[in-house]
Amino acid sequence: MAINSASFTSVDVENMQKMVLGLTSARPDLNATNDPPRTPGEMVGYYNPGTDKVELFVASAGGLFWREVG
């Protein structure tokens, strides 16, 4: 899957009126507590250069932890 750099934007995701997937530069730590808590159901992606895939993570119901999708 190619990532088209033209699709990246610097617009604040809270101002978007559609589904937004934030990409992180580091893989979320599944054992760490989010402080402050994230919005429950928030989804982020991490591009893993070792596997050449984007890994998806969603914030838990309380927003305190990341859960891997899939």
All heavy atoms as TSV, in Angstrom:
chain	resi	resn	atom	element	x	y	z
A	1	MET	N	N	0.845	-1.173	0.000
A	1	MET	CA	C	0.000	0.000	0.000
A	1	MET	C	C	0.887	1.230	0.000
A	1	MET	O	O	1.709	1.414	0.881
A	1	MET	CB	C	-0.890	-0.009	1.231
A	1	MET	CG	C	-1.704	1.244	1.375
A	1	MET	SD	S	-2.763	1.187	2.825
A	1	MET	CE	C	-1.879	2.330	3.863
A	2	ALA	N	N	0.752	2.073	-0.963
A	2	ALA	CA	C	1.519	3.312	-1.030
A	2	ALA	C	C	0.825	4.399	-0.226
A	2	ALA	O	O	-0.397	4.451	-0.156
A	2	ALA	CB	C	1.657	3.748	-2.479
A	3	ILE	N	N	1.609	5.253	0.389
A	3	ILE	CA	C	1.061	6.402	1.107
A	3	ILE	C	C	1.332	7.635	0.256
A	3	ILE	O	O	2.476	7.952	-0.049
A	3	ILE	CB	C	1.701	6.550	2.496
A	3	ILE	CG1	C	1.341	5.335	3.358
A	3	ILE	CG2	C	1.228	7.833	3.154
A	3	ILE	CD1	C	1.955	5.349	4.723
A	4	ASN	N	N	0.287	8.295	-0.154
A	4	ASN	CA	C	0.392	9.473	-1.006
A	4	ASN	C	C	0.644	10.697	-0.136
A	4	ASN	O	O	-0.223	11.119	0.626
A	4	ASN	CB	C	-0.912	9.633	-1.811
A	4	ASN	CG	C	-0.863	10.819	-2.742
A	4	ASN	OD1	O	0.102	11.562	-2.751
A	4	ASN	ND2	N	-1.899	10.988	-3.524
A	5	SER	N	N	1.824	11.283	-0.207
A	5	SER	CA	C	2.164	12.419	0.652
A	5	SER	C	C	1.269	13.625	0.414
A	5	SER	O	O	1.118	14.465	1.283
A	5	SER	CB	C	3.629	12.807	0.456
A	5	SER	OG	O	3.845	13.203	-0.884
A	6	ALA	N	N	0.645	13.715	-0.741
A	6	ALA	CA	C	-0.253	14.837	-1.008
A	6	ALA	C	C	-1.514	14.772	-0.164
A	6	ALA	O	O	-2.230	15.746	-0.019
A	6	ALA	CB	C	-0.613	14.870	-2.487
A	7	SER	N	N	-1.796	13.609	0.433
A	7	SER	CA	C	-3.004	13.477	1.234
A	7	SER	C	C	-2.788	13.889	2.690
A	7	SER	O	O	-3.731	13.964	3.445
A	7	SER	CB	C	-3.513	12.033	1.190
A	7	SER	OG	O	-2.588	11.182	1.826
A	8	PHE	N	N	-1.557	14.194	3.085
A	8	PHE	CA	C	-1.295	14.636	4.441
A	8	PHE	C	C	-1.700	16.087	4.602
A	8	PHE	O	O	-1.572	16.891	3.691
A	8	PHE	CB	C	0.195	14.477	4.796
A	8	PHE	CG	C	0.589	13.048	5.035
A	8	PHE	CD1	C	1.134	12.293	4.021
A	8	PHE	CD2	C	0.400	12.469	6.269
A	8	PHE	CE1	C	1.494	10.986	4.231
A	8	PHE	CE2	C	0.758	11.149	6.491
A	8	PHE	CZ	C	1.308	10.417	5.471
A	9	THR	N	N	-2.207	16.446	5.792
A	9	THR	CA	C	-2.654	17.809	6.042
A	9	THR	C	C	-2.264	18.230	7.451
A	9	THR	O	O	-2.011	17.385	8.310
A	9	THR	CB	C	-4.178	17.926	5.851
A	9	THR	OG1	O	-4.559	19.274	6.102
A	9	THR	CG2	C	-4.941	17.011	6.788
A	10	SER	N	N	-2.228	19.534	7.677
A	10	SER	CA	C	-1.913	20.042	9.009
A	10	SER	C	C	-3.145	20.633	9.683
A	10	SER	O	O	-3.042	21.319	10.679
A	10	SER	CB	C	-0.807	21.103	8.916
A	10	SER	OG	O	-1.249	22.176	8.112
A	11	VAL	N	N	-4.314	20.346	9.158
A	11	VAL	CA	C	-5.558	20.831	9.743
A	11	VAL	C	C	-5.830	20.065	11.030
A	11	VAL	O	O	-5.666	18.848	11.080
A	11	VAL	CB	C	-6.734	20.650	8.747
A	11	VAL	CG1	C	-8.046	21.040	9.381
A	11	VAL	CG2	C	-6.487	21.444	7.496
A	12	ASP	N	N	-6.250	20.766	12.079
A	12	ASP	CA	C	-6.582	20.138	13.353
A	12	ASP	C	C	-7.710	19.137	13.137
A	12	ASP	O	O	-8.746	19.469	12.569
A	12	ASP	CB	C	-7.008	21.201	14.354
A	12	ASP	CG	C	-7.200	20.668	15.759
A	12	ASP	OD1	O	-7.236	19.434	15.936
A	12	ASP	OD2	O	-7.311	21.491	16.681
A	13	VAL	N	N	-7.528	17.893	13.600
A	13	VAL	CA	C	-8.520	16.856	13.351
A	13	VAL	C	C	-9.864	17.173	13.990
A	13	VAL	O	O	-10.900	16.689	13.548
A	13	VAL	CB	C	-8.034	15.459	13.808
A	13	VAL	CG1	C	-6.839	15.025	13.001
A	13	VAL	CG2	C	-7.750	15.422	15.286
A	14	GLU	N	N	-9.877	17.988	15.036
A	14	GLU	CA	C	-11.146	18.341	15.677
A	14	GLU	C	C	-11.994	19.252	14.800
A	14	GLU	O	O	-13.185	19.383	15.022
A	14	GLU	CB	C	-10.883	18.972	17.037
A	14	GLU	CG	C	-10.296	17.967	18.023
A	14	GLU	CD	C	-10.082	18.541	19.397
A	14	GLU	OE1	O	-10.542	19.664	19.664
A	14	GLU	OE2	O	-9.466	17.858	20.222
A	15	ASN	N	N	-11.383	19.884	13.800
A	15	ASN	CA	C	-12.128	20.751	12.893
A	15	ASN	C	C	-12.613	20.019	11.649
A	15	ASN	O	O	-13.299	20.604	10.826
A	15	ASN	CB	C	-11.259	21.946	12.470
A	15	ASN	CG	C	-10.940	22.843	13.643
A	15	ASN	OD1	O	-11.748	22.997	14.553
A	15	ASN	ND2	N	-9.757	23.429	13.634
A	16	MET	N	N	-12.270	18.757	11.521
A	16	MET	CA	C	-12.686	17.981	10.363
A	16	MET	C	C	-14.087	17.430	10.597
A	16	MET	O	O	-14.421	17.038	11.702
A	16	MET	CB	C	-11.714	16.823	10.110
A	16	MET	CG	C	-10.271	17.258	9.907
A	16	MET	SD	S	-10.002	18.160	8.398
A	16	MET	CE	C	-10.009	16.820	7.244
A	17	GLN	N	N	-14.889	17.394	9.562
A	17	GLN	CA	C	-16.260	16.890	9.670
A	17	GLN	C	C	-16.394	15.516	9.014
A	17	GLN	O	O	-17.396	15.207	8.402
A	17	GLN	CB	C	-17.226	17.888	9.017
A	17	GLN	CG	C	-17.247	19.241	9.678
A	17	GLN	CD	C	-17.700	19.167	11.130
A	17	GLN	OE1	O	-18.672	18.497	11.453
A	17	GLN	NE2	N	-16.979	19.828	12.011
A	18	LYS	N	N	-15.360	14.709	9.144
A	18	LYS	CA	C	-15.373	13.364	8.578
A	18	LYS	C	C	-14.432	12.483	9.389
A	18	LYS	O	O	-13.753	12.958	10.288
A	18	LYS	CB	C	-14.961	13.399	7.111
A	18	LYS	CG	C	-13.635	14.097	6.844
A	18	LYS	CD	C	-13.395	14.239	5.371
A	18	LYS	CE	C	-12.222	15.169	5.122
A	18	LYS	NZ	N	-12.024	15.427	3.716
A	19	MET	N	N	-14.422	11.213	9.069
A	19	MET	CA	C	-13.532	10.276	9.762
A	19	MET	C	C	-12.087	10.646	9.484
A	19	MET	O	O	-11.709	10.851	8.334
A	19	MET	CB	C	-13.825	8.853	9.282
A	19	MET	CG	C	-12.880	7.806	9.788
A	19	MET	SD	S	-12.906	7.707	11.565
A	19	MET	CE	C	-11.578	6.573	11.844
A	20	VAL	N	N	-11.308	10.750	10.547
A	20	VAL	CA	C	-9.901	11.116	10.420
A	20	VAL	C	C	-9.074	10.076	11.142
A	20	VAL	O	O	-9.400	9.658	12.246
A	20	VAL	CB	C	-9.648	12.508	11.041
A	20	VAL	CG1	C	-8.169	12.836	11.017
A	20	VAL	CG2	C	-10.448	13.571	10.326
A	21	LEU	N	N	-8.031	9.624	10.488
A	21	LEU	CA	C	-7.099	8.683	11.094
A	21	LEU	C	C	-5.785	9.418	11.319
A	21	LEU	O	O	-5.124	9.813	10.362
A	21	LEU	CB	C	-6.881	7.466	10.185
A	21	LEU	CG	C	-5.878	6.443	10.675
A	21	LEU	CD1	C	-6.383	5.782	11.957
A	21	LEU	CD2	C	-5.609	5.418	9.618
A	22	GLY	N	N	-5.449	9.630	12.582
A	22	GLY	CA	C	-4.180	10.264	12.896
A	22	GLY	C	C	-3.053	9.253	12.795
A	22	GLY	O	O	-3.200	8.114	13.235
A	23	LEU	N	N	-1.935	9.639	12.203
A	23	LEU	CA	C	-0.767	8.755	12.123
A	23	LEU	C	C	0.254	9.188	13.162
A	23	LEU	O	O	0.539	10.375	13.302
A	23	LEU	CB	C	-0.155	8.799	10.727
A	23	LEU	CG	C	-1.004	8.202	9.613
A	23	LEU	CD1	C	-0.325	8.377	8.270
A	23	LEU	CD2	C	-1.273	6.736	9.876
A	24	THR	N	N	0.789	8.230	13.899
A	24	THR	CA	C	1.781	8.522	14.921
A	24	THR	C	C	3.167	8.116	14.428
A	24	THR	O	O	3.293	7.219	13.591
A	24	THR	CB	C	1.468	7.771	16.225
A	24	THR	OG1	O	1.527	6.370	15.986
A	24	THR	CG2	C	0.101	8.129	16.759
A	25	SER	N	N	4.181	8.766	14.946
A	25	SER	CA	C	5.554	8.452	14.530
A	25	SER	C	C	6.136	7.298	15.339
A	25	SER	O	O	7.176	6.754	14.989
A	25	SER	CB	C	6.440	9.687	14.676
A	25	SER	OG	O	6.434	10.133	16.019
A	26	ALA	N	N	5.464	6.924	16.434
A	26	ALA	CA	C	5.906	5.794	17.262
A	26	ALA	C	C	4.716	4.888	17.530
A	26	ALA	O	O	3.586	5.355	17.658
A	26	ALA	CB	C	6.479	6.304	18.577
A	27	ARG	N	N	4.980	3.597	17.609
A	27	ARG	CA	C	3.911	2.633	17.891
A	27	ARG	C	C	3.389	2.868	19.305
A	27	ARG	O	O	4.175	2.957	20.256
A	27	ARG	CB	C	4.471	1.216	17.780
A	27	ARG	CG	C	3.441	0.122	17.823
A	27	ARG	CD	C	4.124	-1.239	17.633
A	27	ARG	NE	N	3.178	-2.265	17.317
A	27	ARG	CZ	C	2.486	-2.949	18.217
A	27	ARG	NH1	N	2.643	-2.693	19.502
A	27	ARG	NH2	N	1.631	-3.880	17.824
A	28	PRO	N	N	2.067	2.990	19.497
A	28	PRO	CA	C	1.527	3.186	20.845
A	28	PRO	C	C	1.892	2.026	21.771
A	28	PRO	O	O	1.888	0.867	21.361
A	28	PRO	CB	C	0.009	3.238	20.620
A	28	PRO	CG	C	-0.149	3.672	19.198
A	28	PRO	CD	C	1.009	3.051	18.478
A	29	ASP	N	N	2.203	2.372	23.016
A	29	ASP	CA	C	2.537	1.365	24.026
A	29	ASP	C	C	1.226	0.830	24.610
A	29	ASP	O	O	0.494	1.570	25.279
A	29	ASP	CB	C	3.393	1.989	25.121
A	29	ASP	CG	C	3.872	0.983	26.149
A	29	ASP	OD1	O	3.349	-0.156	26.181
A	29	ASP	OD2	O	4.762	1.344	26.931
A	30	LEU	N	N	0.936	-0.437	24.383
A	30	LEU	CA	C	-0.326	-1.031	24.827
A	30	LEU	C	C	-0.380	-1.223	26.337
A	30	LEU	O	O	-1.457	-1.436	26.895
A	30	LEU	CB	C	-0.556	-2.371	24.123
A	30	LEU	CG	C	-0.594	-2.327	22.593
A	30	LEU	CD1	C	-0.798	-3.725	22.027
A	30	LEU	CD2	C	-1.670	-1.381	22.108
A	31	ASN	N	N	0.755	-1.123	27.016
A	31	ASN	CA	C	0.786	-1.309	28.471
A	31	ASN	C	C	0.826	-0.001	29.241
A	31	ASN	O	O	0.719	-0.008	30.460
A	31	ASN	CB	C	1.996	-2.171	28.859
A	31	ASN	CG	C	1.904	-3.560	28.258
A	31	ASN	OD1	O	0.862	-4.192	28.313
A	31	ASN	ND2	N	2.983	-4.021	27.657
A	32	ALA	N	N	0.990	1.119	28.540
A	32	ALA	CA	C	1.072	2.415	29.202
A	32	ALA	C	C	-0.317	3.027	29.345
A	32	ALA	O	O	-1.202	2.797	28.527
A	32	ALA	CB	C	1.973	3.350	28.407
A	33	THR	N	N	-0.500	3.817	30.393
A	33	THR	CA	C	-1.759	4.533	30.613
A	33	THR	C	C	-1.695	5.871	29.896
A	33	THR	O	O	-0.695	6.577	29.995
A	33	THR	CB	C	-1.981	4.763	32.116
A	33	THR	OG1	O	-1.985	3.503	32.783
A	33	THR	CG2	C	-3.298	5.465	32.374
A	34	ASN	N	N	-2.749	6.204	29.171
A	34	ASN	CA	C	-2.818	7.512	28.502
A	34	ASN	C	C	-3.150	8.584	29.532
A	34	ASN	O	O	-4.175	8.521	30.199
A	34	ASN	CB	C	-3.897	7.503	27.408
A	34	ASN	CG	C	-3.553	6.590	26.268
A	34	ASN	OD1	O	-2.398	6.420	25.927
A	34	ASN	ND2	N	-4.571	6.003	25.668
A	35	ASP	N	N	-2.279	9.565	29.676
A	35	ASP	CA	C	-2.496	10.648	30.625
A	35	ASP	C	C	-2.194	11.966	29.928
A	35	ASP	O	O	-1.032	12.247	29.649
A	35	ASP	CB	C	-1.596	10.480	31.852
A	35	ASP	CG	C	-1.863	11.522	32.920
A	35	ASP	OD1	O	-2.977	12.090	32.915
A	35	ASP	OD2	O	-0.964	11.767	33.739
A	36	PRO	N	N	-3.207	12.735	29.590
A	36	PRO	CA	C	-4.629	12.550	29.907
A	36	PRO	C	C	-5.252	11.470	29.024
A	36	PRO	O	O	-4.704	11.134	27.975
A	36	PRO	CB	C	-5.238	13.919	29.606
A	36	PRO	CG	C	-4.377	14.483	28.523
A	36	PRO	CD	C	-2.985	13.969	28.821
A	37	PRO	N	N	-6.413	10.955	29.455
A	37	PRO	CA	C	-7.089	9.927	28.653
A	37	PRO	C	C	-7.427	10.443	27.262
A	37	PRO	O	O	-7.681	11.627	27.069
A	37	PRO	CB	C	-8.374	9.642	29.441
A	37	PRO	CG	C	-8.072	10.090	30.825
A	37	PRO	CD	C	-7.127	11.243	30.683
A	38	ARG	N	N	-7.413	9.550	26.288
A	38	ARG	CA	C	-7.797	9.888	24.920
A	38	ARG	C	C	-9.304	9.749	24.784
A	38	ARG	O	O	-9.969	9.150	25.636
A	38	ARG	CB	C	-7.095	8.965	23.924
A	38	ARG	CG	C	-5.585	8.938	24.041
A	38	ARG	CD	C	-4.949	10.307	23.839
A	38	ARG	NE	N	-5.035	10.751	22.470
A	38	ARG	CZ	C	-4.008	10.875	21.646
A	38	ARG	NH1	N	-2.799	10.607	22.060
A	38	ARG	NH2	N	-4.191	11.302	20.416
A	39	THR	N	N	-9.844	10.294	23.711
A	39	THR	CA	C	-11.273	10.171	23.453
A	39	THR	C	C	-11.603	8.712	23.170
A	39	THR	O	O	-10.981	8.107	22.289
A	39	THR	CB	C	-11.669	11.039	22.242
A	39	THR	OG1	O	-11.293	12.384	22.497
A	39	THR	CG2	C	-13.156	10.954	21.966
A	40	PRO	N	N	-12.561	8.112	23.918
A	40	PRO	CA	C	-12.910	6.711	23.660
A	40	PRO	C	C	-13.294	6.500	22.192
A	40	PRO	O	O	-14.041	7.282	21.618
A	40	PRO	CB	C	-14.112	6.471	24.592
A	40	PRO	CG	C	-13.894	7.442	25.710
A	40	PRO	CD	C	-13.303	8.661	25.048
A	41	GLY	N	N	-12.742	5.465	21.598
A	41	GLY	CA	C	-13.015	5.171	20.194
A	41	GLY	C	C	-12.103	5.894	19.217
A	41	GLY	O	O	-12.163	5.641	18.018
A	42	GLU	N	N	-11.242	6.795	19.715
A	42	GLU	CA	C	-10.289	7.486	18.827
A	42	GLU	C	C	-9.387	6.456	18.173
A	42	GLU	O	O	-8.931	5.518	18.816
A	42	GLU	CB	C	-9.450	8.480	19.625
A	42	GLU	CG	C	-8.401	9.188	18.814
A	42	GLU	CD	C	-7.543	10.136	19.642
A	42	GLU	OE1	O	-7.834	10.332	20.837
A	42	GLU	OE2	O	-6.571	10.656	19.096
A	43	MET	N	N	-9.112	6.625	16.894
A	43	MET	CA	C	-8.301	5.661	16.172
A	43	MET	C	C	-7.047	6.340	15.629
A	43	MET	O	O	-7.117	7.456	15.126
A	43	MET	CB	C	-9.104	5.039	15.024
A	43	MET	CG	C	-8.392	3.923	14.313
A	43	MET	SD	S	-9.432	3.127	13.064
A	43	MET	CE	C	-10.333	2.000	14.096
A	44	VAL	N	N	-5.917	5.660	15.776
A	44	VAL	CA	C	-4.656	6.145	15.218
A	44	VAL	C	C	-3.988	5.017	14.460
A	44	VAL	O	O	-4.279	3.839	14.687
A	44	VAL	CB	C	-3.693	6.697	16.300
A	44	VAL	CG1	C	-4.286	7.889	17.018
A	44	VAL	CG2	C	-3.279	5.621	17.278
A	45	GLY	N	N	-3.103	5.378	13.572
A	45	GLY	CA	C	-2.345	4.399	12.811
A	45	GLY	C	C	-0.856	4.634	12.979
A	45	GLY	O	O	-0.408	5.748	13.227
A	46	TYR	N	N	-0.104	3.570	12.872
A	46	TYR	CA	C	1.359	3.635	12.915
A	46	TYR	C	C	1.892	2.865	11.719
A	46	TYR	O	O	1.570	1.687	11.533
A	46	TYR	CB	C	1.883	3.029	14.217
A	46	TYR	CG	C	3.368	2.741	14.178
A	46	TYR	CD1	C	4.292	3.782	14.128
A	46	TYR	CD2	C	3.849	1.435	14.157
A	46	TYR	CE1	C	5.646	3.520	14.063
A	46	TYR	CE2	C	5.205	1.171	14.101
A	46	TYR	CZ	C	6.098	2.215	14.052
A	46	TYR	OH	O	7.443	1.966	13.975
A	47	TYR	N	N	2.703	3.538	10.898
A	47	TYR	CA	C	3.319	2.859	9.766
A	47	TYR	C	C	4.547	2.109	10.259
A	47	TYR	O	O	5.495	2.700	10.770
A	47	TYR	CB	C	3.713	3.848	8.663
A	47	TYR	CG	C	4.505	3.182	7.567
A	47	TYR	CD1	C	3.901	2.284	6.702
A	47	TYR	CD2	C	5.868	3.415	7.427
A	47	TYR	CE1	C	4.630	1.636	5.713
A	47	TYR	CE2	C	6.607	2.795	6.441
A	47	TYR	CZ	C	5.985	1.903	5.595
A	47	TYR	OH	O	6.709	1.262	4.618
A	48	ASN	N	N	4.516	0.796	10.123
A	48	ASN	CA	C	5.619	-0.057	10.547
A	48	ASN	C	C	6.506	-0.316	9.328
A	48	ASN	O	O	6.123	-1.068	8.436
A	48	ASN	CB	C	5.072	-1.374	11.109
A	48	ASN	CG	C	6.153	-2.267	11.655
A	48	ASN	OD1	O	7.299	-2.215	11.230
A	48	ASN	ND2	N	5.784	-3.105	12.617
A	49	PRO	N	N	7.685	0.301	9.284
A	49	PRO	CA	C	8.546	0.120	8.115
A	49	PRO	C	C	9.091	-1.299	7.991
A	49	PRO	O	O	9.451	-1.726	6.898
A	49	PRO	CB	C	9.677	1.127	8.339
A	49	PRO	CG	C	9.702	1.373	9.808
A	49	PRO	CD	C	8.290	1.196	10.277
A	50	GLY	N	N	9.116	-2.049	9.085
A	50	GLY	CA	C	9.612	-3.424	9.035
A	50	GLY	C	C	8.668	-4.361	8.294
A	50	GLY	O	O	9.100	-5.291	7.628
A	51	THR	N	N	7.373	-4.095	8.409
A	51	THR	CA	C	6.379	-4.939	7.741
A	51	THR	C	C	5.758	-4.240	6.537
A	51	THR	O	O	5.017	-4.864	5.784
A	51	THR	CB	C	5.249	-5.325	8.711
A	51	THR	OG1	O	4.593	-4.130	9.155
A	51	THR	CG2	C	5.787	-6.099	9.898
A	52	ASP	N	N	6.035	-2.950	6.372
A	52	ASP	CA	C	5.477	-2.130	5.290
A	52	ASP	C	C	3.949	-2.086	5.363
A	52	ASP	O	O	3.272	-2.089	4.350
A	52	ASP	CB	C	5.934	-2.650	3.917
A	52	ASP	CG	C	5.712	-1.616	2.816
A	52	ASP	OD1	O	5.783	-0.411	3.108
A	52	ASP	OD2	O	5.456	-2.012	1.669
A	53	LYS	N	N	3.423	-2.051	6.609
A	53	LYS	CA	C	1.979	-1.995	6.830
A	53	LYS	C	C	1.652	-0.926	7.857
A	53	LYS	O	O	2.491	-0.556	8.679
A	53	LYS	CB	C	1.452	-3.342	7.334
A	53	LYS	CG	C	1.583	-4.452	6.322
A	53	LYS	CD	C	1.022	-5.738	6.856
A	53	LYS	CE	C	1.177	-6.833	5.813
A	53	LYS	NZ	N	0.679	-8.116	6.290
A	54	VAL	N	N	0.408	-0.443	7.814
A	54	VAL	CA	C	-0.088	0.477	8.824
A	54	VAL	C	C	-0.833	-0.340	9.868
A	54	VAL	O	O	-1.740	-1.101	9.538
A	54	VAL	CB	C	-1.017	1.554	8.216
A	54	VAL	CG1	C	-1.630	2.412	9.308
A	54	VAL	CG2	C	-0.245	2.415	7.227
A	55	GLU	N	N	-0.422	-0.203	11.126
A	55	GLU	CA	C	-1.075	-0.880	12.242
A	55	GLU	C	C	-2.087	0.087	12.844
A	55	GLU	O	O	-1.792	1.265	13.022
A	55	GLU	CB	C	-0.038	-1.288	13.290
A	55	GLU	CG	C	1.013	-2.237	12.752
A	55	GLU	CD	C	2.139	-2.504	13.746
A	55	GLU	OE1	O	2.064	-2.031	14.899
A	55	GLU	OE2	O	3.097	-3.192	13.351
A	56	LEU	N	N	-3.290	-0.403	13.156
A	56	LEU	CA	C	-4.351	0.443	13.677
A	56	LEU	C	C	-4.566	0.196	15.164
A	56	LEU	O	O	-4.509	-0.941	15.630
A	56	LEU	CB	C	-5.656	0.180	12.925
A	56	LEU	CG	C	-5.635	0.478	11.437
A	56	LEU	CD1	C	-6.968	0.105	10.807
A	56	LEU	CD2	C	-5.320	1.943	11.184
A	57	PHE	N	N	-4.841	1.290	15.892
A	57	PHE	CA	C	-5.074	1.234	17.329
A	57	PHE	C	C	-6.282	2.101	17.654
A	57	PHE	O	O	-6.493	3.140	17.039
A	57	PHE	CB	C	-3.851	1.749	18.097
A	57	PHE	CG	C	-2.608	0.976	17.810
A	57	PHE	CD1	C	-1.801	1.305	16.725
A	57	PHE	CD2	C	-2.247	-0.102	18.590
A	57	PHE	CE1	C	-0.662	0.578	16.434
A	57	PHE	CE2	C	-1.100	-0.840	18.304
A	57	PHE	CZ	C	-0.311	-0.490	17.230
A	58	VAL	N	N	-7.065	1.669	18.645
A	58	VAL	CA	C	-8.243	2.421	19.068
A	58	VAL	C	C	-8.161	2.623	20.575
A	58	VAL	O	O	-7.691	1.746	21.307
A	58	VAL	CB	C	-9.551	1.696	18.653
A	58	VAL	CG1	C	-9.701	0.366	19.348
A	58	VAL	CG2	C	-10.757	2.578	18.877
A	59	ALA	N	N	-8.606	3.810	21.038
A	59	ALA	CA	C	-8.613	4.096	22.470
A	59	ALA	C	C	-9.716	3.279	23.142
A	59	ALA	O	O	-10.815	3.138	22.605
A	59	ALA	CB	C	-8.818	5.584	22.714
A	60	SER	N	N	-9.412	2.752	24.321
A	60	SER	CA	C	-10.369	1.928	25.071
A	60	SER	C	C	-11.591	2.742	25.494
A	60	SER	O	O	-11.606	3.979	25.359
A	60	SER	CB	C	-9.681	1.336	26.304
A	60	SER	OG	O	-9.288	2.379	27.184
A	61	ALA	N	N	-12.586	2.071	26.049
A	61	ALA	CA	C	-13.838	2.725	26.435
A	61	ALA	C	C	-13.615	3.865	27.431
A	61	ALA	O	O	-14.323	4.869	27.390
A	61	ALA	CB	C	-14.804	1.699	27.020
A	62	GLY	N	N	-12.624	3.745	28.288
A	62	GLY	CA	C	-12.321	4.808	29.242
A	62	GLY	C	C	-11.256	5.762	28.726
A	62	GLY	O	O	-10.956	6.768	29.376
A	63	GLY	N	N	-10.663	5.454	27.565
A	63	GLY	CA	C	-9.629	6.294	26.980
A	63	GLY	C	C	-8.261	6.141	27.620
A	63	GLY	O	O	-7.326	6.854	27.248
A	64	LEU	N	N	-8.140	5.216	28.557
A	64	LEU	CA	C	-6.877	5.088	29.285
A	64	LEU	C	C	-5.831	4.226	28.588
A	64	LEU	O	O	-4.641	4.357	28.873
A	64	LEU	CB	C	-7.140	4.504	30.681
A	64	LEU	CG	C	-7.955	5.395	31.618
A	64	LEU	CD1	C	-8.247	4.670	32.915
A	64	LEU	CD2	C	-7.212	6.697	31.881
A	65	PHE	N	N	-6.255	3.359	27.677
A	65	PHE	CA	C	-5.321	2.452	27.023
A	65	PHE	C	C	-5.575	2.397	25.521
A	65	PHE	O	O	-6.677	2.668	25.065
A	65	PHE	CB	C	-5.456	1.024	27.606
A	65	PHE	CG	C	-5.170	0.944	29.065
A	65	PHE	CD1	C	-6.203	0.952	29.979
A	65	PHE	CD2	C	-3.859	0.875	29.519
A	65	PHE	CE1	C	-5.945	0.900	31.346
A	65	PHE	CE2	C	-3.588	0.809	30.877
A	65	PHE	CZ	C	-4.637	0.819	31.797
A	66	TRP	N	N	-4.541	2.021	24.784
A	66	TRP	CA	C	-4.690	1.744	23.349
A	66	TRP	C	C	-4.924	0.255	23.193
A	66	TRP	O	O	-4.328	-0.552	23.903
A	66	TRP	CB	C	-3.429	2.141	22.575
A	66	TRP	CG	C	-3.232	3.605	22.470
A	66	TRP	CD1	C	-2.244	4.338	23.067
A	66	TRP	CD2	C	-4.019	4.528	21.726
A	66	TRP	NE1	N	-2.389	5.654	22.742
A	66	TRP	CE2	C	-3.467	5.808	21.923
A	66	TRP	CE3	C	-5.155	4.406	20.924
A	66	TRP	CZ2	C	-4.014	6.948	21.327
A	66	TRP	CZ3	C	-5.699	5.545	20.335
A	66	TRP	CH2	C	-5.115	6.796	20.534
A	67	ARG	N	N	-5.789	-0.119	22.264
A	67	ARG	CA	C	-6.044	-1.509	21.910
A	67	ARG	C	C	-5.735	-1.670	20.430
A	67	ARG	O	O	-6.153	-0.845	19.620
A	67	ARG	CB	C	-7.501	-1.898	22.176
A	67	ARG	CG	C	-7.947	-1.702	23.604
A	67	ARG	CD	C	-7.268	-2.700	24.509
A	67	ARG	NE	N	-7.778	-2.584	25.869
A	67	ARG	CZ	C	-7.003	-2.562	26.929
A	67	ARG	NH1	N	-5.694	-2.645	26.813
A	67	ARG	NH2	N	-7.526	-2.463	28.131
A	68	GLU	N	N	-5.015	-2.717	20.090
A	68	GLU	CA	C	-4.681	-2.962	18.688
A	68	GLU	C	C	-5.896	-3.509	17.963
A	68	GLU	O	O	-6.612	-4.356	18.485
A	68	GLU	CB	C	-3.504	-3.930	18.584
A	68	GLU	CG	C	-2.950	-4.012	17.181
A	68	GLU	CD	C	-1.592	-4.692	17.132
A	68	GLU	OE1	O	-1.156	-5.280	18.151
A	68	GLU	OE2	O	-0.970	-4.637	16.068
A	69	VAL	N	N	-6.136	-3.006	16.757
A	69	VAL	CA	C	-7.255	-3.462	15.939
A	69	VAL	C	C	-6.757	-4.586	15.038
A	69	VAL	O	O	-5.746	-4.447	14.370
A	69	VAL	CB	C	-7.816	-2.306	15.058
A	69	VAL	CG1	C	-8.919	-2.810	14.140
A	69	VAL	CG2	C	-8.301	-1.172	15.942
A	70	GLY	N	N	-7.482	-5.698	15.027
A	70	GLY	CA	C	-7.152	-6.794	14.139
A	70	GLY	C	C	-6.246	-7.816	14.652
A	70	GLY	O	O	-5.656	-8.070	15.521
